[in-house]
Amino acid sequence: MGEINREDMLELTRRMNVKRNCFSRIAGAYMDREGFVDGTFNVHFLKLSPKEQQKNMNIAKAVLLGKTNEQLKDYPLKKEDGKMWKFLTSLKECGLKNDGILDIFYENLGENYKAEGDYGVYFFFGIYDVKKKAEDKENLWESEETYSFLIGSICPVHGDYEPGKPEWGFLFPAFKDRSSDEERIHIFQADENNPNMELLNGILLS
């Protein structure tokens, strides 16, 4: 298991507000406690109202702002013949625009995730132009790399599908040393003392 630099996570979250938005799309599903899909959504992020944009950004940010290397940890991801790596890579490459791939994920999640109540699954697709830094660590205007990424999150929902705080989530590919690492993933678990091993193993071993 590698280490996550919290400054990398803070750099990403600074692009997650209404005025400095890095997201272009959001997709997800509302699931009942037995794992059946109650409804799905897949929209361009900027079509949401500013209030809805900020609410959803807060879900994504909560994943990255978990206690670094405690709630949010870095793991290698099985790449060669890895079904999950192929799934996440395909979703990233299509920018969340393939509902068929997403539906397969929701079905598998419903079969394997043991929930105490209804929950929501949220996917975010973002693009961040990583700026070069001068020796004094001030940003330069030139882009060093374009980092395309996915954030996933599972949140309990109540009432009219209002999300609570994320219980589980991920960032793929990993963002390490201000660069993309396609062979690693950052996984968030709100309760670091009782990690959800079914989800963890389902991501890393499939």
C-alpha positions as CSV (number, residue, x, y, z in Angstrom):
1,M,0.0,0.0,0.0
2,G,1.4,3.4,-0.9
3,E,1.1,6.8,0.8
4,I,-1.2,9.6,-0.3
5,N,0.0,13.2,-0.2
6,R,-2.8,15.3,1.2
7,E,-1.6,18.3,-0.8
8,D,-2.5,16.4,-4.0
9,M,-6.0,15.9,-2.7
10,L,-6.3,19.5,-1.6
11,E,-5.1,20.6,-5.1
12,L,-8.0,18.7,-6.7
13,T,-10.7,19.9,-4.3
14,R,-9.8,23.5,-5.0
15,R,-11.3,22.9,-8.4
16,M,-14.6,21.7,-7.0
17,N,-16.8,24.7,-6.5
18,V,-19.3,26.5,-8.7
19,K,-16.8,29.1,-9.9
20,R,-13.9,26.7,-10.5
21,N,-15.6,23.5,-11.6
22,C,-13.6,20.6,-13.0
23,F,-16.6,18.2,-13.5
24,S,-18.4,17.7,-16.8
25,R,-20.7,14.9,-16.0
26,I,-22.5,13.2,-13.1
27,A,-24.3,9.8,-13.2
28,G,-25.7,7.5,-10.6
29,A,-28.5,5.3,-9.2
30,Y,-30.8,5.2,-6.2
31,M,-30.9,1.8,-4.6
32,D,-33.2,0.3,-2.1
33,R,-31.8,-1.6,0.9
34,E,-32.3,-4.9,-0.9
35,G,-30.1,-3.8,-3.8
36,F,-32.8,-3.0,-6.4
37,V,-32.5,0.1,-8.5
38,D,-35.2,2.7,-7.8
39,G,-34.0,5.1,-10.5
40,T,-30.9,6.4,-12.4
41,F,-29.6,9.7,-13.6
42,N,-26.9,10.8,-16.1
43,V,-26.6,14.5,-16.9
44,H,-24.1,17.1,-17.9
45,F,-22.9,18.6,-14.7
46,L,-23.4,22.2,-15.8
47,K,-27.1,21.6,-16.4
48,L,-27.6,21.3,-12.7
49,S,-28.6,24.4,-10.7
50,P,-25.7,26.1,-8.8
51,K,-27.2,24.8,-5.6
52,E,-27.3,21.2,-6.9
53,Q,-23.8,21.6,-8.3
54,Q,-22.4,22.6,-5.0
55,K,-24.4,19.8,-3.1
56,N,-23.0,17.2,-5.4
57,M,-19.5,18.6,-5.4
58,N,-19.6,18.3,-1.6
59,I,-20.2,14.5,-2.0
60,A,-17.1,14.2,-4.2
61,K,-15.0,16.4,-2.0
62,A,-15.9,14.4,1.1
63,V,-14.2,11.4,-0.5
64,L,-10.9,13.2,-1.1
65,L,-10.9,15.0,2.2
66,G,-11.2,11.9,4.3
67,K,-8.4,11.4,6.8
68,T,-5.4,10.8,4.6
69,N,-3.9,7.3,4.8
70,E,-6.6,6.4,7.4
71,Q,-10.0,6.8,5.8
72,L,-8.6,7.5,2.3
73,K,-5.9,4.9,1.4
74,D,-3.9,4.1,-1.7
75,Y,-4.1,0.6,-3.3
76,P,-2.7,-1.2,-6.3
77,L,-5.4,-2.1,-8.8
78,K,-5.3,-5.4,-10.7
79,K,-4.7,-4.3,-14.3
80,E,-3.8,-7.4,-16.4
81,D,-7.1,-9.3,-16.9
82,G,-8.7,-7.1,-14.2
83,K,-12.4,-6.6,-14.8
84,M,-12.7,-3.6,-12.5
85,W,-9.7,-1.9,-14.1
86,K,-11.3,-2.3,-17.5
87,F,-14.7,-1.1,-16.2
88,L,-13.2,2.0,-14.6
89,T,-11.0,2.8,-17.6
90,S,-13.9,2.4,-20.0
91,L,-16.1,4.7,-17.9
92,K,-13.3,7.3,-17.8
93,E,-12.7,7.1,-21.5
94,C,-16.4,7.6,-22.4
95,G,-16.8,10.3,-19.7
96,L,-19.7,8.4,-18.1
97,K,-21.7,8.5,-21.3
98,N,-22.3,4.7,-21.5
99,D,-25.4,3.8,-19.4
100,G,-24.9,0.1,-20.3
101,I,-21.6,-0.1,-18.4
102,L,-23.1,1.8,-15.5
103,D,-26.1,-0.5,-15.3
104,I,-23.9,-3.6,-15.0
105,F,-22.1,-1.9,-12.1
106,Y,-25.4,-1.1,-10.3
107,E,-26.6,-4.7,-10.7
108,N,-23.4,-6.2,-9.3
109,L,-23.3,-3.7,-6.5
110,G,-26.9,-4.5,-5.5
111,E,-26.1,-8.2,-5.4
112,N,-23.0,-7.8,-3.2
113,Y,-23.4,-4.6,-1.1
114,K,-25.1,-5.2,2.3
115,A,-26.8,-1.9,3.1
116,E,-28.7,-1.0,6.2
117,G,-31.1,1.3,4.3
118,D,-31.7,3.0,0.9
119,Y,-28.6,4.5,-0.7
120,G,-27.3,6.4,-3.6
121,V,-24.4,5.7,-6.0
122,Y,-22.7,8.7,-7.5
123,F,-20.1,8.9,-10.2
124,F,-18.3,12.1,-11.2
125,F,-16.2,12.6,-14.3
126,G,-13.6,15.4,-14.1
127,I,-10.7,16.9,-16.1
128,Y,-8.0,18.9,-14.4
129,D,-5.2,20.7,-16.2
130,V,-2.2,20.2,-13.8
131,K,-0.3,23.5,-13.9
132,K,3.5,23.6,-13.8
133,K,4.9,24.9,-10.7
134,A,7.9,27.3,-10.4
135,E,10.7,26.7,-7.9
136,D,8.9,28.9,-5.4
137,K,5.8,26.5,-5.8
138,E,3.7,29.2,-7.4
139,N,1.6,28.0,-10.3
140,L,2.7,28.9,-13.9
141,W,0.1,29.2,-16.6
142,E,1.4,26.3,-18.7
143,S,-0.3,22.9,-18.2
144,E,2.0,20.0,-17.3
145,E,-0.6,17.3,-17.7
146,T,-4.3,16.8,-18.3
147,Y,-5.6,14.5,-15.6
148,S,-8.9,12.8,-16.4
149,F,-10.5,11.1,-13.4
150,L,-13.5,9.4,-11.9
151,I,-14.8,9.8,-8.3
152,G,-17.3,7.3,-7.1
153,S,-19.3,7.5,-3.8
154,I,-22.0,5.6,-1.9
155,C,-24.2,7.6,0.4
156,P,-27.3,6.8,2.5
157,V,-30.3,8.6,1.2
158,H,-33.5,9.7,2.9
159,G,-36.7,11.5,2.0
160,D,-36.7,12.6,-1.6
161,Y,-33.4,10.9,-2.4
162,E,-31.5,13.5,-0.2
163,P,-27.9,12.1,0.2
164,G,-26.2,11.8,3.6
165,K,-22.4,11.8,4.1
166,P,-20.5,9.3,1.9
167,E,-19.8,6.0,3.5
168,W,-17.5,4.7,0.8
169,G,-15.9,6.0,-2.3
170,F,-12.9,6.1,-4.6
171,L,-10.7,8.2,-6.9
172,F,-9.4,6.6,-10.1
173,P,-6.8,6.8,-11.4
174,A,-4.8,7.6,-8.3
175,F,-3.4,11.2,-8.2
176,K,0.2,10.8,-7.0
177,D,2.9,13.4,-7.2
178,R,0.5,15.7,-9.2
179,S,0.2,13.0,-11.9
180,S,-2.0,10.2,-12.9
181,D,-1.2,6.6,-11.9
182,E,-3.4,4.2,-13.9
183,E,-2.3,1.2,-11.8
184,R,-3.5,2.5,-8.5
185,I,-6.7,3.7,-6.9
186,H,-7.5,5.8,-3.8
187,I,-10.3,4.2,-1.7
188,F,-12.3,6.0,1.0
189,Q,-14.1,4.3,3.9
190,A,-15.8,6.5,6.4
191,D,-15.4,4.0,9.2
192,E,-11.7,3.1,8.9
193,N,-11.9,0.7,11.8
194,N,-14.6,-1.4,10.1
195,P,-13.8,-1.4,6.4
196,N,-16.3,-2.9,4.0
197,M,-14.2,-5.8,2.8
198,E,-16.8,-7.0,0.3
199,L,-16.5,-3.7,-1.6
200,L,-12.7,-3.5,-1.1
201,N,-12.1,-6.9,-2.4
202,G,-14.6,-6.5,-5.2
203,I,-12.7,-3.5,-6.5
204,L,-9.2,-4.8,-6.0
205,L,-9.5,-8.5,-6.8
206,S,-12.1,-8.5,-9.7
